[in-house]
Every structure is written in structure tokens, then in C-alpha cells.
Amino acid sequence: MSVPRSRASRRRLTLATVGFLLICAFVAFAKDVKTAATHSSGPLTNINQNFGGIANGLIRSENSLDQQFHFLLTHGATMSRAQLASRLIVMSEEVKAVEVTSRYLIQPTIVGDLNTRLQAITDERTQAWRGIIHNLEADLQLPFTAASNTVNPALVLQNSSTAWNQIRRQLRNEPGHVVLHATTNATANYLRVAGFSSLTQSVTLRLVRSLTISAVQILPAPLPQVGQILTVPATGQLHCAVVVTNGAYVVQPVTIRITFRDVSGGRGVQTSTLHATLGPSASHAFIPKGFKVSTSERGTLTIALVNAPHLPGAPTTRTYHLLTTPAG
């Protein structure tokens, strides 16, 4: 009777052992499945990979801006003021686009807060680029398109790049194994060595102010000219329109004084002073109120730009000798 009990005991022990091993194997299998789901094809992998796509697209845009600024600093000396300003305007819009894209990094949170840290670094870099644009426009006296209080933009770009490159590898061993791009530093490196010297010393970018009277129209229209005197029909009012051209790519305030002097000795002097602000390389038509005239009146119409910068061959004063037709 003792032998059967021994076999039954051994059988129960064997079954218990097998059961325990099965349970352990199931627990280990479940843990492996959970780990695999999380670290291989689960939600965290998708989150990291989605973040990696946005982040790397953002970094590519930043590196493209870095190359554009570097090209402008090294080749801009051969451009005209209008060409350089146009490029700065376009680049300013690209900086805004980078800033908007970085807003998509807010959620969800990535390991090591990489998303918020990249957004903060991007904000620093966009402000630095605005600072470069602003400083260039100020140094070259271009019309302002950007405002920034960034001190030493080159240093900000260098430090922010260093900060990003120290943390960008944190996702390599995380689910998805995302590899994040590095930022480039061509602009910062160039600015530390040369600054804006090539641009500020460029002949084609130098500001040379110029205002000129480019057209004058007198109404009523003078009769065919004989000699130096213009004969104007006596209608009681003399009108004129004066077009002034800003020959420089800079915002330029303008004051023009138009004077009609009766040299016949009867009416005296009539004056009209007008003001305007001309945009870069723009023109403006000044139309003063009419001057009173009478029949058989001799006078001089003088048009003068007040305190106007000018170049040789760019007239800032014009004088016309007028004679109105007699009565009847």
C-alpha cells in the first residue's frame, strides 16, 4: 500500500511543478508581449516617430535658413539695395513659418521633454534671425521689416545649436529609434569672424539719397512755346502738378514749395508748400491749389524741393516764365 501513495504523491508534485512553470512562462510571455507592443509597434513608437518627422522637418527648415543667411552675408555685397531688401523680406517670412511650425511640438510630451525644449530652442533661433535682419536693415538704412531686441544673435545661434545637439540623441534607444538631425552653424561662424563688414562696405549697398523733380504739368496747357516764355490761356486760375521721384531705396520725407510770382507788379507772390513721405524708389504727384492769374500777366512759376539731397543731373528746382493771354 505504501508504493501507490508514493506514486500519487510524485504525480501531484510533478503536476504542481508543471503548473508553476506554465504560470511563470505565461507571465514572462505576457511581459514580453507588453514590452514588444510598447517598444516596437505600440503607441509610443508612433508618437516618437511622428515627433521625429515634425522635428526633423523643422530642423531642415532652420538649416535652410542658416544657409540662406550665410549666402546673403557672403554674396550680398554684389546686390543692389532693393535686391537685398527683397531677400530679407522673404527670409523674414520664412522665419515666421518656422516659428509657426514649432507650435505643433507642444503636445504630446516626449521623453526628456524634447518637444518643449526644441520649441524653446527654436524660439531663441527665430529671434536671433530677426535680430540679424533688423541689424542689417539698420546698418544699411533699409526700410525696416523686422524688430528684435536680441543681443549678439550670432552667440544665441551658437549656444542654441550646442544645446540642441547635446540632447537630440535621446530618442535613439527609445521606441521607434528616432534619429534627430543636428543644426548647422554657418551663419554664426561667419558672423563671429567677419560680421556685416562686406555688406556695410559695399558700393552697391551704400545709401546715396536722391530726390528729383521728374515731371511738371501746367494747366491750362501752354500754347506752343516761343523762346523762353510759356504763354498760358488766361482762365483766372493756374494749376500745376509736380511729380517727385525718390531715387534711393529708402523712405524719404519730402517738402516741396511752389511759388508763383507776378512780375507785372500787381498781384505779388502766391506760395504753396506741400509735404509727403516717399517710399523706396517711389514717386509722388503733388497737386497744389490753383494760383490766381489775370489777363496779360507776366510771372514766374518756381518749383523747389526744400533741403533735398540731390545728385548731379537730378534737378531739385525748376523755374518757368509765364505770360497769360490778353483779354478778348
C-alpha positions in Angstrom: 0.0 0.0 0.0 2.9 2.4 0.5 4.0 2.2 -3.2 0.8 3.6 -4.7 0.8 6.5 -2.3 4.4 7.3 -3.3 3.5 7.3 -7.0 0.4 9.5 -6.4 2.5 12.0 -4.4 5.1 12.1 -7.1 2.3 12.6 -9.7 0.9 15.5 -7.8 4.3 17.0 -7.3 5.0 16.7 -11.0 1.7 18.3 -11.9 2.2 21.2 -9.5 5.7 21.8 -10.8 4.5 21.8 -14.4 1.7 24.1 -13.5 4.0 26.5 -11.8 6.4 26.5 -14.8 3.5 27.2 -17.1 2.3 30.1 -15.0 5.9 31.5 -14.9 6.1 31.1 -18.7 2.8 32.8 -19.3 3.7 35.8 -17.0 7.1 36.1 -18.8 5.3 35.8 -22.2 2.8 38.5 -21.3 5.5 40.8 -20.1 7.4 40.2 -23.3 4.3 40.9 -25.4 3.7 44.1 -23.4 7.3 45.2 -23.8 7.3 44.4 -27.5 4.0 46.3 -28.0 5.3 49.3 -26.2 8.8 49.4 -27.6 8.3 48.1 -31.1 4.9 48.8 -32.7 2.9 50.4 -29.9 1.6 53.9 -29.4 4.9 55.2 -28.0 6.7 54.2 -31.2 4.1 56.1 -33.3 4.3 59.1 -31.0 8.1 59.2 -31.2 8.2 58.7 -35.0 5.6 61.4 -35.5 7.5 63.8 -33.4 10.7 62.9 -35.3 9.1 63.7 -38.6 7.9 67.2 -37.4 11.2 67.9 -35.6 13.4 66.9 -38.5 11.3 68.9 -40.9 11.7 71.9 -38.6 15.4 71.4 -38.3 15.7 71.1 -42.1 13.9 74.5 -42.4 16.2 76.0 -39.8 19.3 74.7 -41.6 17.9 76.1 -44.9 17.6 79.5 -43.3 21.1 79.1 -41.9 22.4 78.6 -45.4 20.4 81.4 -46.8 21.7 83.9 -44.2 25.3 82.7 -44.9 24.8 83.1 -48.6 23.5 86.6 -48.1 26.3 87.6 -45.8 29.0 86.3 -48.2 27.4 87.3 -51.6 25.1 90.2 -50.7 27.8 92.8 -51.4 27.2 92.4 -55.2 23.4 93.1 -54.9 21.5 96.3 -55.1 19.8 97.7 -52.1 16.4 96.7 -53.5 17.6 93.1 -54.1 19.0 92.7 -50.7 15.9 94.2 -49.0 13.7 91.8 -51.1 15.7 88.8 -49.9 15.4 89.9 -46.3 11.6 90.3 -46.6 11.3 86.8 -48.0 13.6 85.4 -45.3 11.6 87.2 -42.6 8.5 85.3 -43.8 10.4 82.0 -43.7 11.4 82.8 -40.1 7.7 83.3 -39.3 6.9 79.9 -40.9 9.5 78.1 -38.8 8.0 79.8 -35.7 4.5 78.6 -36.6 5.7 75.0 -37.3 7.3 74.9 -33.8 3.9 75.3 -32.2 3.0 71.8 -33.3 5.6 70.5 -30.9 3.6 71.4 -27.8 1.8 68.0 -27.5 2.3 65.2 -26.8 5.1 65.2 -24.3 8.2 63.3 -25.5 10.8 61.6 -23.3 13.1 64.2 -21.7 10.7 67.0 -22.7 12.4 67.0 -26.1 9.3 68.7 -27.7 9.2 71.7 -25.3 13.0 72.0 -25.3 13.1 72.0 -29.1 10.3 74.6 -29.2 12.2 76.9 -26.8 15.4 76.5 -28.7 13.6 77.3 -32.0 12.1 80.4 -30.4 15.6 81.6 -29.5 16.9 80.9 -33.0 14.0 82.7 -34.7 14.5 85.8 -32.5 18.2 85.7 -33.4 17.4 85.6 -37.1 15.1 88.5 -36.7 17.9 90.3 -34.9 20.2 89.7 -37.8 17.6 91.1 -40.3 16.9 94.1 -38.1 20.6 94.9 -37.6 21.3 94.6 -41.3 18.4 96.9 -42.1 19.6 99.4 -39.5 23.2 99.4 -40.6 22.3 99.8 -44.3 19.4 102.2 -43.6 17.0 99.9 -45.4 13.2 100.1 -44.7 12.6 98.1 -41.5 10.7 94.8 -41.8 11.8 93.1 -38.6 12.1 94.2 -35.0 14.1 92.4 -32.4 15.8 93.0 -29.0 18.2 90.1 -29.5 21.7 90.9 -28.2 24.5 89.2 -30.1 22.4 87.0 -32.5 25.5 85.0 -33.5 26.1 83.9 -29.9 22.4 83.0 -29.5 22.6 80.8 -32.6 25.8 79.1 -31.5 24.5 78.4 -28.0 21.1 77.2 -29.0 22.7 74.9 -31.6 25.0 73.5 -29.0 22.1 73.0 -26.6 20.1 71.1 -29.2 23.0 68.9 -30.4 23.6 67.8 -26.8 20.0 66.4 -26.4 19.0 65.4 -29.9 20.2 61.7 -29.5 17.8 60.9 -26.6 15.4 59.1 -28.8 17.8 56.7 -30.5 17.3 54.0 -27.9 13.6 54.7 -27.3 10.7 53.1 -29.1 10.9 53.9 -32.7 14.7 54.6 -32.6 14.3 58.1 -34.0 17.4 59.9 -35.2 17.0 63.7 -34.9 19.0 66.0 -37.2 21.7 68.4 -36.0 21.5 72.1 -36.6 24.1 73.8 -38.7 26.1 76.9 -37.8 27.4 78.5 -41.0 25.8 81.9 -40.2 27.1 82.1 -36.6 30.6 81.1 -37.6 30.8 83.7 -40.3 29.4 86.5 -38.1 31.9 85.8 -35.4 34.7 86.3 -37.9 33.5 89.0 -40.3 30.2 90.4 -39.0 28.5 92.7 -41.6 31.7 94.2 -42.9 31.4 93.0 -46.5 27.8 94.4 -46.8 28.4 97.7 -45.0 31.4 98.4 -47.1 29.7 97.5 -50.4 29.5 100.3 -53.0 26.2 98.9 -54.4 24.6 98.8 -51.0 25.7 102.3 -49.9 22.8 104.7 -49.3 23.0 107.7 -51.7 19.9 109.8 -51.2 18.4 111.5 -54.2 15.2 113.4 -54.9 14.4 114.9 -58.2 11.5 116.7 -60.0 10.8 114.2 -62.7 7.7 115.8 -64.3 5.7 119.0 -64.3 2.3 119.6 -65.9 0.8 123.1 -66.2 -2.9 123.7 -66.7 -4.4 125.2 -68.8 -1.8 123.7 -71.2 0.6 126.4 -72.6 0.4 127.3 -76.2 3.3 126.2 -78.5 6.4 127.7 -76.9 8.2 130.7 -78.5 11.5 131.5 -76.9 11.9 131.0 -73.1 8.4 132.2 -72.2 5.3 130.0 -71.9 2.0 131.5 -73.0 -0.9 130.3 -70.9 -4.6 130.9 -71.6 -6.0 133.4 -69.1 -8.7 131.4 -67.3 -8.4 133.1 -63.9 -6.6 130.1 -62.4 -3.2 128.5 -63.0 -2.9 124.9 -61.9 0.1 122.5 -61.9 1.0 119.0 -60.9 4.6 118.1 -59.9 5.9 114.6 -59.8 8.8 114.0 -57.4 10.9 110.8 -57.6 12.9 109.2 -54.7 16.0 107.9 -56.4 17.2 105.8 -53.4 15.9 102.6 -51.8 15.0 104.3 -48.5 12.0 106.0 -47.0 12.4 109.7 -47.7 10.3 112.7 -46.4 9.8 115.4 -49.0 8.8 119.1 -48.8 8.1 121.0 -52.0 7.4 124.7 -52.3 5.7 126.0 -55.4 5.7 129.8 -55.9 4.0 132.0 -58.5 5.4 135.5 -58.6 3.6 138.2 -60.5 6.5 140.2 -62.1 4.0 142.7 -63.6 3.8 144.4 -60.2 0.1 143.8 -59.4 -0.6 140.6 -57.5 2.6 139.9 -55.6 3.6 136.3 -54.5 1.5 133.2 -54.1 3.1 130.2 -52.4 2.0 126.6 -51.7 4.1 124.3 -49.5 3.3 120.6 -49.5 4.7 117.5 -47.7 4.8 113.8 -48.3 6.8 110.7 -47.4 8.0 108.7 -50.4 8.6 105.0 -50.2 11.8 103.4 -51.6 12.4 104.2 -55.3 8.8 105.6 -55.4 7.3 108.7 -57.0 4.6 111.1 -55.8 2.4 113.7 -57.6 1.9 116.9 -55.7 -1.1 119.0 -56.8 -1.4 122.4 -55.0 -4.4 124.7 -55.1 -4.6 126.9 -58.2 -2.9 130.2 -58.4 -4.9 133.3 -59.3 -3.9 134.9 -62.5 -5.3 137.7 -64.7 -5.0 138.6 -68.4 -1.7 139.8 -69.8 0.1 138.9 -66.6 3.7 138.1 -66.5 5.0 135.8 -63.8 7.5 133.1 -62.8 6.5 129.7 -61.5 9.2 128.3 -59.3 9.1 124.7 -58.1 11.7 123.8 -55.4 12.4 120.8 -53.2 13.3 122.1 -49.8 16.5 120.8 -48.2 16.5 118.0 -50.7 19.5 115.7 -51.3 20.3 115.5 -54.9 22.8 114.2 -57.4 24.3 115.9 -60.4 21.7 115.8 -63.2 18.8 115.3 -60.8 17.1 118.7 -60.7 15.5 119.8 -57.4 14.4 123.3 -58.7 12.6 124.3 -61.9 11.5 127.8 -62.9 9.1 128.7 -65.7 8.5 132.2 -67.2 4.8 132.6 -67.9 2.7 135.1 -69.9 -1.1 134.9 -69.8 -3.1 135.7 -72.9 -4.7 139.2 -73.2 -8.4 139.8 -72.8 -10.7 139.0 -75.7 
